[in-house]
Amino acid sequence: MKKKYFGVTVFLLTLCLCFASLPGLAVKADSRTEDLKDKAKKKEEENKELEKKISGMEKEIEAMDQKIEKASDKADKLEKKLNDTKKQVSDTKEKLSEAKASKEKQYKIMSKRIKYLYENGNTGYIDVIVQAKSFNEFLTRLDYVSKISNYDNNMFHRLRKTQDKIALASKKLEESYKEIKTVTKEAKAEEAKIVSLADSKKSKLIQFQQKIASNKDLMQKYQDRIDYYDTASNKPSGGNAGNSSSSGSSRPGGSSSGSSGGSSSGNHSSGGGSSSLTWPVPSCHTVTSPFGNRTHPVQGGTKFHEGIDIGAPKGSTVVAAGSGTVEVAGYSPYNGNWVKIDHGNGLETLYLHNSSLKVSSGQRVSRGQKIASSGSTGMSTGPHLHFAVKKNGSYVNPMNYM
């Protein structure tokens, strides 16, 4: 009987101890939950600060893109002037060579006459004069002899003067060529410097965006853990562990391009299309990066490329792939100078990274009309056109619509 009472007593004591430990466990769970919420809040605050920095950097990148375009235009004009001057130098040297040849030819003619006079004295000219049959003929022949002598002398001096004049012009052109070459080199160096600074800013911006995405992942993990603790203690979670804000500014047009276009997040489809669009860069037909998964040239990692990249030198003509209304004609740090056209029936086309735009929002354009000049503005590492097609809001393979 005593053993029975003893067993009951032990059971009751054990039960009491278990119930006594429950508040401690609950307190421990609450402590972990609060700690996770604090961590999530810090990540949310960090993201807000990063977004402020991104906003400022986007404005700086836009300003740099404008400076790059101006510096590039200046360098291109100087390069053209340099080539024109080089041709002028070449042409002038050719003229100088011809002038020298003409002077030397005239000199040889004069030398022959001088040699003749030296060897025969003045008898040759005297014979010509004295053989005149009348006084008038005598005067005429005397005048001819005088004119021949004067002609030789004048022609030689005139040719020498022409040669000296061309030589002076050639010297000035060569000096001008050297000066333009120096200025062109400096302009290209300045352009390269701005491009390097812009690339550095773009790289930093990408790092900030990746950090924001990483913070969001951590915040979600914190929330999952909080939900687990709350479920274990039968308590409501009380909402998310910090509302995550946007990961930097949105990307108009849904695409950011790298070296040969870019990858972006969004809906995409591999569905078929119809041959309703014309090629957007008439002078260039090389696709440097196709539609689909690829290693992103700027951000790294595998990204879905929502368009095609067409390699095109800066300034190449970009045309509307079809008739429609311009929805967007502007600038973004990712797309650079870009255009979006609504063709109706859910079909839209996008043209990114242009050096300059030739249309404005709301404008009606016709198929084949020039809308921009290709370039490398925005998130890009080289001159090209990133061309994308959307059907009913989803990106589709542009090649199926050509």
DAQUI-V880434 format. One record per residue. SS is DSSP state (~ for helix, > for strand, _ for the rest). PHI is phi in radians with two decimals (* if undefined). Layout:
ss->[SS;SS]
phi->[PHI;PHI]
//
This chain:
ss->[_;~;~;~;~;~;~;~;~;~;~;~;~;~;~;~;~;~;~;~;~;~;~;~;~;~;~;~;~;~;~;~;~;~;~;~;~;~;~;~;~;~;~;~;~;~;~;~;~;~;~;~;~;~;~;~;~;~;~;~;~;~;~;~;~;~;~;~;~;~;~;~;~;~;~;~;~;~;~;~;~;~;~;~;~;~;~;~;~;~;~;~;~;~;~;~;~;~;~;~;~;~;~;~;~;~;~;~;~;~;~;~;~;~;~;~;~;~;~;~;_;_;~;~;~;~;~;~;~;~;_;_;_;_;~;~;~;~;~;~;~;~;~;~;~;~;~;~;~;~;~;~;~;~;~;~;~;~;~;~;~;~;~;~;~;~;~;~;~;~;~;~;~;~;~;~;~;~;~;~;~;~;~;~;~;~;~;~;~;~;~;~;~;~;~;~;~;~;~;~;~;~;~;~;~;~;~;~;~;~;~;~;~;~;~;~;~;~;~;~;~;~;~;~;~;~;~;~;~;~;~;~;_;_;_;_;_;_;_;_;_;_;_;_;_;_;_;_;_;_;_;~;~;~;_;_;_;>;_;_;>;_;_;_;_;_;_;>;>;_;_;_;_;_;_;_;_;_;_;_;_;_;_;_;_;_;>;>;>;_;_;>;>;>;>;_;_;_;_;_;_;>;>;>;>;_;_;>;>;>;>;_;_;_;_;_;>;>;>;_;_;_;_;>;>;>;>;>;>;>;>;>;_;_;_;>;>;>;>;>;>;>;>;>;_;_;>;>;>;>;>;>;>;>;_;>;>;_;_;_;_;_;_;>;>;_;_;_;_;>;>;>;>;_;>;_;_;_;_;_;_;_;_;>;>;>;>;>;>;>;>;_;_;>;>;>;_;~;~;~;~;_]
phi->[*;-1.11;-1.10;-1.12;-1.11;-1.11;-1.12;-1.12;-1.09;-1.07;-1.08;-1.14;-1.11;-1.08;-1.09;-1.11;-1.10;-1.11;-1.13;-1.18;-1.43;-1.02;-1.01;-1.13;-1.13;-1.12;-1.10;-1.12;-1.13;-1.08;-1.12;-1.13;-1.08;-1.11;-1.10;-1.16;-1.13;-1.11;-1.10;-1.12;-1.13;-1.10;-1.15;-1.14;-1.14;-1.10;-1.10;-1.10;-1.15;-1.12;-1.14;-1.12;-1.12;-1.07;-1.04;-1.17;-1.18;-1.08;-1.16;-1.13;-1.13;-1.06;-1.10;-1.18;-1.04;-1.15;-1.13;-1.08;-1.10;-1.14;-1.12;-1.16;-1.09;-1.09;-1.12;-1.12;-1.14;-1.16;-1.09;-1.14;-1.09;-1.10;-1.15;-1.11;-1.15;-1.06;-1.17;-1.09;-1.06;-1.11;-1.12;-1.16;-1.11;-1.16;-1.14;-1.11;-1.10;-1.15;-1.12;-1.09;-1.11;-1.13;-1.15;-1.15;-1.11;-1.14;-1.12;-1.13;-1.09;-1.09;-1.09;-1.09;-1.17;-1.11;-1.08;-1.08;-1.15;-1.16;-1.33;-1.96;1.18;-1.66;-1.08;-1.06;-1.16;-1.12;-1.04;-1.07;-1.30;-1.27;-1.38;-1.11;-1.59;-2.58;-1.16;-1.12;-1.16;-1.04;-1.13;-1.12;-1.16;-1.10;-1.14;-1.08;-1.05;-1.13;-1.16;-1.07;-1.11;-1.14;-1.06;-0.99;-1.15;-1.15;-1.07;-1.09;-1.15;-1.17;-1.14;-1.15;-1.13;-1.09;-1.07;-1.10;-1.15;-1.17;-1.08;-1.15;-1.10;-1.11;-1.12;-1.13;-1.13;-1.13;-1.15;-1.10;-1.06;-1.11;-1.13;-1.12;-1.08;-1.15;-1.12;-1.10;-1.07;-1.14;-1.13;-1.18;-1.15;-1.13;-1.08;-1.08;-1.13;-1.16;-1.06;-1.09;-1.12;-1.12;-1.08;-1.12;-1.11;-1.12;-1.12;-1.14;-1.06;-1.10;-1.07;-1.10;-1.14;-1.14;-1.15;-1.06;-1.10;-1.12;-1.09;-1.11;-1.09;-1.11;-1.07;-1.18;-1.14;-1.05;-1.13;-1.06;-1.21;-1.06;-1.05;-1.12;-1.14;-1.16;-1.16;-1.12;-1.77;0.98;-2.04;-1.18;-1.23;1.34;1.71;-1.28;-1.47;1.82;-1.41;-1.32;-1.64;-1.11;-1.50;1.45;-1.26;-1.24;-1.85;-0.98;1.48;1.21;-2.65;-2.19;-1.94;-1.80;-0.68;-2.14;1.53;-2.65;-1.98;-2.73;-1.62;2.67;-1.32;-2.51;-2.41;-1.78;-1.08;-1.24;-2.37;-2.48;-1.35;-2.01;-1.99;-1.73;-1.12;-1.35;-2.18;-0.95;-1.55;-2.36;-2.25;-1.57;-1.56;-1.55;-2.66;-1.44;-1.28;2.18;-1.16;-2.86;-1.46;-1.15;-1.22;-1.88;-1.50;1.35;1.34;-1.43;-2.27;-1.53;-1.51;-1.57;-2.84;-2.15;-1.89;-1.97;-1.11;-2.63;-1.05;-0.96;1.64;-1.13;-1.23;-1.96;-2.03;-1.20;-1.26;-2.88;-1.26;2.97;-2.01;-1.26;-1.45;-2.38;-2.54;-2.91;-2.25;-2.50;-1.05;-1.62;-1.50;1.18;-1.35;-2.42;-2.31;-2.23;-2.07;-1.68;-1.73;1.51;1.00;1.35;-1.77;-2.34;-2.22;-2.24;-2.30;-2.00;1.25;-1.27;-1.37;-2.70;-1.95;-2.00;-2.31;-2.33;-1.03;1.56;-1.35;-1.48;-2.21;-1.87;-0.98;1.52;-1.31;-1.18;-2.09;-2.90;-2.08;-1.13;-2.92;-2.58;-1.44;1.37;-1.41;-2.53;-2.08;3.12;-1.06;-3.06;-2.05;-1.61;-1.99;-2.26;-2.24;-2.08;-2.20;0.94;1.55;-1.94;-1.27;-2.25;-1.20;-1.02;-1.11;-1.37;-2.01;-1.56]
//
